[in-house]
Amino acid sequence: MTRARKSVGRLSFVGTGTGDAGLLTVRAAEVLTSAEVAYVDAAVSSAVRALIAGEIRDADPNPGESIKAALTEARNGTVVARVVTGDPLESEAVARDVLVVAKSVVPYEVVPALSEAIATATYAGVALGPVHTEVDLRSGSAVDFESIAAAPGTLLFTLDAAEVGRTAEQLVSSGLKPDTALTVTTAGTTTVQVTVGGTLGDAELAVAGMTGPVVLTVGKASAARDKLAWWESRALFGWKILVPRTKEQAGAMSERLREYGAVPVEVPTIAVEPPRTPTQMERAIKGLVTGRYEWIVFTSTNAVRAVREKFEEFGLDARAFAGVKIACVGEQTAEAVRAFGIRPELLPSGEQSSEGLLADFPPYDDVLDPIDRVLLPRADIATETLAEGLRQRGWEIDDVTAYRTVRAAPPAAEIRDAIKSGGFQAVCFTSSSTVRNLVGIAGKPHNRTVVACIGPQTAATAKEFGLRVDVQPETANVAALIDALAEFALKRAEEEREKAAAAPARRGRASRARAVR
């Protein structure tokens, strides 16, 4: 009888490239989400670490140590990932680790990564073309600058900012002209990326103020980057924007802000908690099932979530809404309802607010409506506008507390200081409670901070607190809010360019006038 052998696991070497989780290969993301254990380099970004589903262990800085532990895990049947910065085989140490695994019985793979230098050049708008030379000067190995200077196409270097001047001198002494164009990029592919142009002759000026690793491009393509500088020319690039939302709700807004180049800073101002007593909600859910209501009106995604959680608690699903009409105060709330598997019958045709919904809500008709009651699940601090308006239309209202909103703890002192001193270029308010609570826990935003409000009620609350409302979208949802803020930023940038262009003309006219006098 043959004894069954224990199956081995798998070991994957995963390159993280630039460190931007959005630039990982699809295969790299698959490996990270399926790994049971991951040995991770210290320099791997938090965004990449967040994708790892299994246990994260810090890689031993001593060469060869981590691979011994990872190989033992894999031999025992574990799916293991060895997560490294850059590309795995760019590192001699990692290449040696791969050779160790190759001699074992453990299946392995090497998942390549996008080159940091190439990605940075692309984000800087440098068209490398099919022929270019890439050199990493950080290893300290001897470099043949004469051969590099003679190479065709664009030259691409990864190096420390302090070495840019010396590298430029080496290239000039090796045959390149001092007026050869270059660009220097720091923090490439991030929302704080900075690219400066210049020539080999003034490389020290181009790199002034930069520290740490940079990417240097040299050649004709560097001179033409302005027209292709897509990353740094985005509407909100480099804007530090305050996102006062709960952590569960901030994700979509922050992601859309990043798409426009902004740096979102999430500061929860409210926390959503269940009602103090479940009795009201339990009675309401029972009423939905037994046909007590003609309508249910949702005024927020939190209300939809609260009802959905109660349904799941009682083992119910969307079929329990059969025969009940559903109204939503806005498109964002409607999306949450659709995600539940049901389609709302009514949304405001105009302004997405309680007033907009009331304008379209039908009055009770004792002939056409078999039931005269409306369920209104909402926050404990909601205003009476909607409930009173529905009563005036002849409906009986069950106004139920579906969730409570409580004020969050104050943010860190540096965040509070930045809010008050104008350290944020903009703040995005998505409800009246976020306005009230932000002012309560951190103070009023500085007057130069752009204030963007999702809808009229939120804008009204902001004005009550003495804030100037700069941006309000036509449609009350997060995507429209961020799009409107980006449009505002583009218009402001254009106005500033026009003022800058007009300034020399005004100075010239003033000088001529003084000369005449």
PyMOL commands that set and color helices and strands:
alter all, ss='L'
color gray80, all
select helices_A, chain A and resi 21-23+26-34+46-49+65-75+88-90+92-102+116-124+145-150+161-173+200-206+220-223+225-228+247-259+279-290+301-313+318-321+331-339+354-360+385-392+413-421+432-442+456-464+478-516
alter helices_A, ss='H'
color red, helices_A
select strands_A, chain A and resi 10-15+37-40+55-58+79-84+108-111+132-136+154-160+181-186+194-199+213-218+240-243+263-266+270-273+295-298+325-328+373-379+396-407+426-429+450-453
alter strands_A, ss='S'
color yellow, strands_A
deselect
rebuild
show_as cartoon
